[in-house]
Amino acid sequence: MSKEKVLVTSALPYANGPIHLGHLSGAYLPADIYVRYKRLNGDDVLYICGSDEHGVPITITADKEKVSPQVIIDRFHNANKKAFEKFGMSFDNYSRTSLPIHHETAKEFFLEFYNRGLFIEKKSNQFYDEKAKMFLPDRYVEGTCPKCGNEQARSDECENCGSLYDPSELKNPKSKVSGGTPTLKETTHYFFPLGKYQPALEKYVDEMNEKYGWKDNVLQYCRGWFKDGLKERAITRDLDWGVKVPVDSAAGKVIYVWFEAVLGYISSIKEFSQLKNQPDLWKKYWHDVNTKYIAFIGKDNVVFHTIIFPAILMAWNEGNKEKYCLPQNVPANEFLNFEGKKFSKSRGWGIDVDEFLNLFPADLLRYTLAANLPETRDTDFYWKEFQLRNNSELADILGNFINRTFTFLHKHFDGKVPARGKLFKIDEDMLNEIGGYPSCVANLFEKFKIRDGVNEIMNLARDGNKYFNDSEPWVNVKSNKEKCGTTLNICLQAIYTLAELFYPVMPFSSEKLFKMLNAKPVEWKESSKSLLKEGHQINSAEILFPKIEDEVIEEQVSKLGNPEIESEKKQDELISYDDFMKTKLKVAEILSAEKITKSKKLMKLRVMLDDGERQLIAGIAEHYNPEDLVGKKVVVVANLQPAKLMGEESHGMILAVDKEPRGLQVLIVDDSVKVGTRVK
């Protein structure tokens, strides 16, 4: 495999709170594993990240604490940087969007587009909080969705049904800043013509997918946006905190954070170049057509890295000779939940990275998360699973293989690598197994199947234990010491390969293991070769993965609150018998099912009831394949008023239960029950 020039970025974490385990599983740990692997592969890799430090949430936090926004971003930038370091993140540079070099970069892009007449200047109505004396961003207005009635909709978009609408259509708007009712006030902003780049963006996404195989969740998200049609987006905001708009006509405004934050990837490399006293080094990566740019993100950031950022770079490239490279792949992960629920700091549900690492070594967390990454679906972190991964896999499989080999070696061979004698089939098979793992794992990592790659590495440790058992060195040491020596020689080679392959996943443990082997890492593909020669002195072993006792885990579980208690109390209001009898629950048969393109959650169903066919929209797309539902009999609310979800009419509601850890499960009725039967 030829050497590559690789630029890797992870989504810039927002400097308004601590990093938690869900963040790690989305954009950071997968990237770090990939970067460490590519470096061992001999590739030219630059890994960039930094804090996103502008926007209203930071100013609101600062107002609540009666401090300046700078105090807030300093606190969380420094805390998160230290947490990342403790976790073993191998950033080449971890920058900040509050730095002058970032402001200069953002202004450079703004002026480039402004001077070319690319922006559209227009007036619009925006919610204004009279009490707070400020215009309110979309996320700081909450009201009732005009489409589906969701009472927690944002000012221009409903996350429940996916509808987009004008702010004036939002019912019962409330300011999340002051709690008052905001008014619509006219303001003037510059807009970026995103729709102008839709044809080029569609071609770009299709070409990248054809060449490099984008993940299905990313493709579906992009195609959903393309189907609805891209529209111009405001590029300025009426705020004090942020990058000041560098034109007199927009005095008092800042560049909208959605535009300038992604430029932090560029300014971070510029800062790195300055720190290296090579001011043009950044161009070697950004302006080289041969650069392989990979952007690691969580699924909530897909649109910014597959549509918006590429559009900004396209706009720059069409007017300049020095052109920026676009992401070759954007391997977005789904979400990691905590004990079956979403992370919620306000409800005490979850644990921050720094808190976790004060309790356990980083590699235990790295391995547990890596072996269960949410690459294709949401996954969960459970304390009991963490304990099981450590005790049953790291300690009993990997640790056991290492310890028994080292103990036997020091007891019978003075800690020196024995000669490899005559090879039997069991030995040749094991050597072939060892030889195949580096390329197998590399192939998975290259396809961003990090979880599968990690599980394959552990399989090598399983193979090693089986080989040790089947070879019976405790028998051969008495009757055939040469054969015993061959077994230990091959076991040590397997351990060397494990140290190399696990290095991207558990760097701290691998470094200890290399010291125990009295050896160093080599280039990835060389790691399965016979590198530990006869007579090489092996150092004493240490326990890499102590067992975690039940009481330690029980203590952590006992600290958890219940994120649903309060909401359940509010919802447990009694209704009358007559109210319940108004609801008609009937058995229906599902005739057809299909996922709704733009939505991750919604599925369109055609069902048969006693009064004929009807269409239902159900939020079960993340839990079922359409073909698995066809022909099933289910319970539906048959007399529900029709509603529109994602532009589709829904005449009823299907009943399901929220069953952990799988999630929603539709209530399936016995096939013998007739369609239309009333459920009482």
PALUM-475529 format. One record per residue (C-alpha): z, x, y. Coordinates in steps of 0.5 Angstrom, whole numbers, plus 500, padded with zeros to 3 digits. Each point is the difference from the previous one (the first is absolute). Layout:
BEGIN
ZXY
...
REM end
This chain:
BEGIN
500500500
498503507
505501505
501495505
502499508
505494500
503497506
506495497
504496505
505495499
501494504
505501506
507497499
502496506
506504503
504494501
504500493
502504494
495502495
501496493
498500493
495495501
496505505
500505496
497497494
494497505
498506504
504506499
502502493
493499497
497504506
505506499
498500492
493500501
500505506
505505495
495499494
494502505
503506502
502502493
492499499
499505505
497495505
500501508
505494501
503498507
505495500
502496506
505495503
505498505
504495504
496494503
505499506
497495505
500492500
505494502
504501494
503507502
501497508
504494497
504504496
502505506
501494504
505497495
504507500
499501507
497507499
493502502
494500495
500507499
507500497
498495495
494504498
503507500
506497495
495497495
495506501
505505498
503496495
494498496
497507501
507503496
499494495
493502498
502507500
506499495
495496496
495505499
494498505
496506501
497498506
496506504
502496506
504494502
499499507
501494505
496495504
505501506
498508501
495501506
495503495
499493497
500496507
494505502
496499494
501492500
498500508
494505498
498494495
501495505
496503506
494502495
500493499
501497507
495505503
495498495
501492502
502499493
506495501
500493502
504498506
503493500
505495501
504497495
507496500
506503497
507498499
505502505
507500500
503498507
507502498
498507497
495501506
494502495
494498496
502499493
496504494
498495494
505502496
505498505
498493500
502495495
498493499
497494496
493502497
495494502
497501493
505500495
507498504
503507498
506500505
500508500
493501502
498506505
496498507
493501497
501500493
503497494
502504494
502494496
493497500
496506503
497496506
498503506
501496507
500500507
507501503
500494504
499496493
507503497
505494500
508501503
499507502
506504500
501507503
504505495
502504506
504495504
500494495
497496506
493496500
495505503
494497504
493502500
498505506
493503501
499507500
494505500
499505494
494505497
498498493
497504495
493497497
502501493
495495498
494504502
502505495
500495494
494502497
501507500
507499497
498495495
495506498
505505500
505496496
494499495
498507499
507503500
502495494
493502497
501507500
508501499
502493497
505497505
506495498
498493499
506498504
497504506
493497499
502493500
504501506
494503504
495495497
505494502
500503508
492501499
499493498
504497506
496505504
503505505
502498507
502505506
507502500
504501506
501507502
505500505
507497501
505498505
505505499
504505503
501504493
494504497
494504502
498498507
493497501
497506504
496495505
502497507
497494498
505499494
507503504
506498497
497499493
500504494
495501494
501495495
504504494
495497495
495505503
504506502
505501494
494501495
498506504
506503499
497503494
495504504
506502505
504502495
495505497
499502507
507502501
500503493
494505503
504502506
506501496
496505496
497503506
493498498
498494505
494498497
502500492
501493501
492499500
499504494
503493496
498495505
493502502
498503493
495495496
503503494
507498501
503495495
504496504
505496496
505495504
506497496
503494502
504493498
496494500
502497506
496506504
493499496
497497506
502506505
497505495
494497497
497496506
504502507
501507499
493501497
497496506
503504505
497507497
493496499
501499508
501507502
495503495
494496503
501503507
502507498
497506496
507502497
501494495
507498496
500499493
502493497
504499495
497501493
505496496
506496503
505499493
504494503
506499496
504493499
507499502
506502496
506495500
507501499
504497494
494494500
501499508
496503506
504505504
504497505
505505505
503494503
502497494
502506497
495500494
498507498
501507502
498505504
497507498
505504503
506496497
497500493
499508501
507501501
502497494
494502495
495506500
493499503
497501494
503495496
498495505
493503501
499499492
502493500
496498505
494504498
500497493
500493503
496500506
497494503
493502499
497493498
505495501
507500503
506503496
507501500
506505501
506498495
506504500
500499492
493502500
502507504
505501495
496499494
494504503
505506501
504499493
495498495
494504503
502506505
506502496
498498493
493501499
498506505
507503501
502500493
493503498
502506505
507501498
499500493
494505500
504504505
506500496
497502493
496505504
506504502
504499494
495503495
495504505
504503505
497495505
493504499
494497499
498501493
493502497
496494498
498501493
495496495
499494502
500493496
497494502
506497503
500506505
493500501
500492502
506501504
496506504
494495501
505495502
503505506
493502502
497493501
506497505
498504506
493497500
502493498
506500506
495503505
495495498
505494501
503503507
493501503
499493499
506498503
503498493
507504502
504495496
496501493
500508502
507500500
501496494
495505496
504506502
506497497
496499494
499507499
508501500
500494494
494504497
505507500
506496497
496498495
497506498
507504500
502495496
494500495
500508500
508500498
501507503
508499498
497501493
495505501
504505503
504501494
494500495
494502505
502503506
492501502
499493500
506498504
498505505
493497500
503493501
504502506
495504503
496494500
505496503
501504506
493500501
501492500
506501505
496505505
494494500
506495501
503504506
493501503
498492499
506498503
500504506
497495504
505494498
506504499
499507504
508501500
501500493
493503498
502506505
507501496
496499493
495506503
506504501
503499493
493502497
500506505
493498502
496497506
495494501
493502499
494496501
500493497
494501495
504507498
506497498
499498493
498507498
504505496
504503506
506502497
499506496
504503494
506503503
501497506
507499502
502492501
506499505
506496498
499492500
503495504
501493500
495497504
501493499
507498499
502493497
502494505
506496498
500493500
506499505
496504505
494495500
505494500
503503506
493500504
498493497
507497503
498502507
494496500
501494504
496493499
494500504
499492498
507498501
500498507
493497500
501496493
507497504
495497505
495497496
505497495
500494504
501493496
495495500
500493498
498497493
495496504
497506503
499503494
497494497
494501505
498506497
495499494
500505495
494500495
497504495
493503502
495504496
497506503
492500500
499506503
503506504
498505505
503505505
499499507
496506503
504502506
507498497
504504495
505494499
496494500
495497494
496494500
501495494
496494498
504495496
500494497
505494501
500493498
496498506
495505500
498507502
503504506
501507503
507504500
501506504
506504496
504507502
499502493
494505501
505506499
503498494
494497496
493501498
495494501
498500493
507499497
501494504
494496498
502494495
507501501
504493502
505501506
504496504
498498507
502496506
495495500
502496507
500506505
497500506
493504500
501507504
495505501
501507498
496506501
495495502
500496494
503493499
506499495
501494497
507501497
505505498
501504493
507501497
502507498
506504499
502506503
502504494
502507501
497506499
493497499
500495506
497493500
499496494
497494499
503494497
496499494
500493496
499499493
492499498
502493497
502497507
495496503
497501507
503496505
507499496
506499505
505505500
507497502
REM end
